[in-house]
Amino acid sequence: MTARRVVLTGIGVLSSIGNGVTEFTRGLREGRCGAGPITRFDSTGFRRQLAHEVHDFTPSAWVRHTPAEQLGRATQFSVAAARMAVSDAGLDPADLRGGPGLVTVGTTDGEADALDRLVEAQANGTEPAGLDPVGVGRLAAHRLALAVVRELRLPRAVPSVLGTACAAGNYAVGDGYDAVRSGEAEWALVGGADALTRRTFAGFHRLGLVASDRCRPFDADREGLLTAEGAGILLLESLDSARARGARVYAELLGYGLNCDAHHPTAPNMDSVAQVMRLALADAGVKPEEVDLVSAHGTGTPTNDVTEIRAVRQVFGDRPPRTVALKSMLGHSMGAASALGAAASALALHHGFIPPTVNHRSTDPECAVDCVPNHAVDADLRVVVNNGLAFGGNNAAVVLGRHEET
């Protein structure tokens, strides 16, 4: 069978700069920064107390066939973003029930927030005898995908959850791309979701990687990242399907690359990061000089930023394409990060602009790229590479292209 072309026709987003595709796009254009005081857990005792939280989220507006309190926050995010993506694509869930589909959600923490709260209750002596069965029921990470299938009543969809940490969103996009391209699935709902957790915040804080005020990727004075929460779910389908129903196409998925070097528990490996971009470009049939923008992993930590920019230069040469870091606006939303990056890349291609790297003051000479500081710019984009780099050397890069009807 000839491989089918795969396009992105629906986007669902929950983020610290806005929920839904319209508000998210506006936030990207305006260069919003969603950092603020932590309210999701008690941060007393931590020297740094800022994060990126999702606001104005009402679970019952999206979770309709399961009592919302039975689902953890990350699962609620996943369901909500999936419903948004289907609606944004001009579809009803019933339209997806006739053919085989795929629901793949990437995550770092799953429902660790629910586990944190159970452990906290026990430690404080406020948990009644025996564990709360509703609270325990929220813990299973597979529900991030299964709840989408159940909520949207998708009997022919295969749900799966990928736990490849901060690259998981891109891994999920690649999974959906393969399924639709091969004809195994008629459509795919793919991306990532994570909720803010005390455990992960404490881990990064203990490593000394949390910034005091703002995340400043590629900046000479950068201190580190700010943890975040959110979800990005994309609806993928074949180009033939999109054409047949007259759908709006945000972008075409051209290819992706994965690798895992196991080089170090936390530190990225330059050659491996360069290799994953080369793998993605080869899969897409795109030459380095054809790339207009790199959406970097860009955590704002000293090691990640230098390593990633060196890898970008290894692939693209001494005059690399503009390279932006969305975590300056969105924070680091773990398994959702690269999915939100893919969504932003598609919107940039569709609307013709480059979102900025905000909070920028002066570029580190070791990160010498045009990071589009502080203000979005209009741009005639054709190809974007979206990076996701994770602990343990789990790397994933996705290549998206502007779609033009011929």
Beta strands, then each sheet from edge to edge (+ up, - down):
strand 1: 6-14
strand 2: 35-37
strand 3: 50-52
strand 4: 101-106
strand 5: 157-162
strand 6: 187-194
strand 7: 230-238
strand 8: 251-260
strand 9: 293-295
strand 10: 322-324
strand 11: 353-354
strand 12: 377-378
strand 13: 383-389
strand 14: 394-401
sheet 1: 5+ 4+ 6+ 7- 1+ 8- 14+ 13- 9- 10-
sheet 2: 2+ 3-
sheet 3: 11+ 12-
end
